[in-house]
Amino acid sequence: MKLRITMVVGLALFVGCATPAKNKNKEEAQARWEQMRAKVKFQLAERDFAAGQIESALKTCQEVIALHPACLDAYLLLARIQLERGQFAEAQAALDATEQFGPTTPEAAYLRGMLAEARGPAREAMDWYRRAYEALPNEPDYLLAYVESMIAAGQTEAAAELLVKRERDFDQDVRVQLLLGQCLSLLGKHREASDVYLGVLLLEPNDPMLREEAVLVLLSAKRVTEAGRAIAPLLESPQAQPSVMLLQSWAQALLDTNDVAGAVRVLQEATTRYPKAVKAQLLLSKALLMLDRAASAREAARQACRLAPDSVDARLLLAYCCLAAGDREEARTAAQQIIAARPDDPEAKLILERTLPSSTVR
């Protein structure tokens, strides 16, 4: 009997010791399972966010946090999602939750910069972006955000200096190179900016917007020949849609280099593509006048007047075109319309002198 009692007691002690261990192992296994599920769901949330499926990403990210409350990356992604949704208070809460995991990470600093930028304090945003950049100086997103915040704060010179310093480190990153070119352009350093843009075109030759921007910078630097090579793909491709600003700028450059016939071809395309572009019509009229095609120049000037009936410049050009075409009556009418709006206009008075007896001119 004593032996039996001893065995029962021993068995009870064994069961009592084994059950907590078994439960602990079960809890650990469950925790590992939930963390694995959380990892898979986090990847899905990241994918949905990258694909622009914001609400799906939000739901999945919240599920990740429910499964694995200690997942720092989930809180950071949640903050990104809420920023994208414009829910700034929720983004703030998600970022505040990351503080339980220790010092502010570079990504958290970057997101706090985004939050500050969205709310308006430019200086605060720049300070956060600086912290992110200094913690991870080789992360291009952090560099770009920091530099852009410097430009927004009026520190363009310092921003350009930083980009020049890091140029070689990011010589294959189009975004960094493009921002450097833009900084230099803002500072009026057109030659240096155009060098950068030529490099950008080598990195990204098939982006029409970048090509347009590069051409405009090259023109600002008076590098017309190189601008011609850069613009050629946009003018020759049937699929390209060069902007009216680009076409006007290129035509003006051609006029400045005495390629009037080339300017006319560009402007004819511009006015066909953009029939309501007043400046293009005016440039076309001037170019045609330079080629002694007075009748065609007059028609372009008429179209400019129809598009901008209150434009004195358009009326004045029409008057000159009419004189060149031998149409004294229409020239006189245009001059009178100008004088009605601007009585002391010397050019309009001169045109009247050529179309009226001197006794009628006041």
SVG drawing of the C-alpha trace seen along z (x, -y; Angstrom):
<svg xmlns="http://www.w3.org/2000/svg" viewBox="-11 -118 43 120">
<polyline fill="none" stroke="black" stroke-width="0.4" points="0.0,0.0 2.8,-2.4 4.5,-1.7 1.3,-2.4 0.8,-5.7 4.3,-6.6 3.8,-5.8 0.6,-7.8 2.3,-10.8 5.2,-10.4 2.9,-10.2 1.0,-13.3 4.3,-15.2 5.4,-14.1 2.1,-15.2 2.2,-18.4 5.7,-19.2 5.1,-18.1 1.9,-20.0 3.3,-23.5 6.2,-22.5 3.9,-21.0 1.7,-24.1 4.7,-26.3 5.9,-24.4 2.4,-24.7 2.3,-28.4 5.7,-28.9 4.7,-26.8 1.5,-28.9 3.5,-32.1 5.9,-30.9 3.0,-29.9 1.4,-33.3 4.7,-35.1 5.1,-33.1 1.5,-34.0 2.2,-37.6 5.4,-37.5 3.4,-36.2 0.6,-38.7 3.1,-41.5 4.6,-40.6 1.0,-40.7 0.4,-44.1 3.7,-45.4 2.7,-44.1 -0.8,-45.6 0.6,-49.0 3.2,-49.0 0.3,-48.1 -1.8,-51.0 -4.3,-48.8 -4.3,-51.0 -7.4,-49.7 -6.4,-46.1 -3.0,-46.9 -4.4,-48.6 -6.6,-45.7 -3.8,-43.2 -1.4,-45.3 -3.8,-45.6 -4.1,-41.8 -0.3,-41.5 -0.2,-43.7 -3.0,-41.6 -1.0,-38.4 2.4,-39.9 2.1,-43.1 5.9,-43.4 6.4,-43.7 8.1,-47.1 8.0,-46.9 4.2,-46.5 3.8,-49.7 6.1,-51.6 4.1,-50.2 0.9,-51.2 2.2,-54.7 3.0,-54.8 -0.5,-53.6 -2.2,-56.2 0.0,-58.9 -1.1,-57.8 -4.8,-58.0 -4.3,-61.4 -5.1,-60.1 -2.4,-62.1 -3.5,-61.4 -3.5,-57.7 -0.1,-57.9 1.1,-59.8 -0.3,-57.0 1.4,-54.3 4.8,-56.1 4.3,-56.7 3.8,-53.0 7.2,-52.3 8.8,-54.1 8.2,-51.0 10.8,-49.2 13.7,-51.5 15.4,-54.5 13.9,-56.1 14.9,-54.1 16.0,-55.9 12.7,-54.8 10.7,-56.1 12.5,-59.4 11.9,-59.5 8.2,-58.9 8.0,-61.5 9.5,-63.9 6.8,-63.0 4.2,-63.6 5.6,-67.0 5.8,-67.9 2.1,-67.0 1.2,-69.1 3.2,-72.1 6.2,-72.8 9.0,-72.8 11.8,-73.1 10.5,-70.2 10.3,-68.0 13.8,-68.9 15.1,-68.0 13.5,-64.6 14.7,-64.0 18.2,-65.0 18.2,-62.5 17.1,-59.7 19.8,-60.7 22.6,-61.0 21.7,-57.5 21.6,-55.9 23.4,-58.3 23.5,-55.7 19.7,-55.4 18.6,-57.5 15.1,-58.1 16.5,-59.7 18.9,-61.8 16.2,-63.0 13.8,-63.8 16.4,-65.8 17.5,-67.7 14.0,-68.5 13.2,-69.8 16.3,-72.0 15.1,-73.5 11.6,-74.1 13.3,-75.9 15.1,-78.1 18.5,-76.4 19.0,-75.6 22.7,-76.4 23.4,-74.1 21.2,-71.4 23.2,-71.7 26.5,-71.4 25.3,-68.2 24.2,-66.7 27.5,-67.6 29.3,-66.0 27.3,-62.8 27.1,-62.8 29.6,-60.0 28.0,-57.8 24.7,-58.0 25.9,-58.4 23.5,-55.6 20.4,-56.9 18.3,-59.0 16.3,-60.6 19.4,-62.0 21.0,-63.1 17.8,-64.8 17.4,-66.6 21.0,-67.8 20.3,-69.2 17.2,-70.9 19.1,-72.5 21.7,-73.8 19.1,-75.2 17.4,-77.0 20.7,-78.6 21.1,-79.8 24.1,-77.5 22.8,-76.4 26.0,-75.0 26.6,-72.7 23.0,-71.8 23.0,-70.9 26.0,-68.6 24.0,-66.7 21.0,-66.5 23.1,-65.0 24.1,-62.3 20.4,-61.8 19.5,-61.2 22.2,-58.4 20.6,-56.8 17.0,-57.2 16.9,-57.8 13.3,-56.7 11.5,-59.1 9.9,-61.9 9.4,-64.2 13.0,-63.9 14.1,-64.5 11.9,-67.7 13.4,-69.0 16.9,-68.3 16.3,-70.1 15.0,-73.2 18.0,-73.3 20.3,-72.9 18.6,-75.8 19.0,-77.9 22.7,-77.1 22.8,-78.2 23.8,-74.7 21.6,-74.7 23.4,-72.0 23.2,-69.5 19.6,-70.6 18.8,-69.7 20.2,-66.2 18.3,-65.8 15.0,-67.0 15.2,-64.9 13.6,-61.8 10.6,-63.8 10.2,-65.5 10.7,-62.4 8.6,-59.9 4.9,-59.7 4.1,-58.6 5.8,-61.5 3.8,-64.4 6.2,-67.3 4.6,-70.1 3.8,-73.5 6.3,-75.1 9.1,-72.9 8.1,-73.5 8.0,-77.3 11.3,-77.3 13.0,-75.3 11.5,-77.5 12.8,-80.6 16.2,-79.1 16.1,-78.4 15.1,-82.0 17.9,-83.2 20.4,-81.2 18.9,-82.4 17.3,-79.1 14.0,-80.7 12.8,-78.0 13.4,-75.4 11.5,-77.5 8.6,-77.8 8.4,-74.0 8.4,-73.6 5.8,-76.3 3.5,-74.9 3.6,-71.6 3.0,-73.5 0.0,-75.4 -1.4,-72.2 -1.0,-70.3 -2.0,-73.3 -4.4,-75.5 -5.2,-77.7 -1.5,-78.5 -1.3,-82.3 2.5,-82.5 3.0,-79.9 0.8,-81.8 2.7,-85.0 6.1,-83.3 4.9,-81.7 3.7,-85.0 7.0,-86.7 8.9,-83.8 6.8,-83.9 7.3,-87.7 11.0,-87.2 10.7,-84.9 8.7,-87.6 5.6,-85.4 3.4,-88.3 0.0,-86.8 0.7,-83.7 2.1,-85.8 -1.0,-88.0 -3.2,-84.9 -1.2,-83.7 -1.4,-87.1 -5.2,-87.2 -5.5,-83.8 -3.5,-85.2 -5.9,-88.2 -8.9,-85.9 -7.4,-83.8 -6.4,-86.9 -8.5,-89.9 -7.2,-92.1 -3.5,-91.5 -1.8,-94.7 1.2,-92.7 -1.0,-90.5 -2.8,-93.6 0.6,-95.3 2.0,-92.3 -1.1,-92.1 -0.7,-95.7 2.9,-95.1 1.9,-92.0 -0.9,-93.9 1.5,-96.6 3.9,-94.0 1.1,-92.4 -0.1,-95.8 -3.3,-95.8 -3.3,-99.4 -6.9,-99.4 -6.6,-96.4 -3.3,-97.8 -5.0,-101.1 -7.9,-99.3 -5.5,-97.3 -3.5,-100.5 -6.7,-102.3 -7.7,-99.5 -4.3,-99.6 -4.5,-103.4 -8.0,-103.0 -6.5,-100.9 -3.2,-102.6 -3.4,-106.2 0.3,-107.0 1.6,-103.8 4.4,-105.0 4.4,-102.1 0.7,-102.2 1.0,-105.9 3.8,-105.2 1.6,-102.7 -1.2,-105.2 1.2,-107.7 1.9,-105.2 -1.8,-104.6 -3.4,-108.0 -2.8,-111.5 -0.5,-113.3 -3.3,-115.8 -5.5,-113.2 -2.9,-111.8 -3.0,-113.4"/>
</svg>
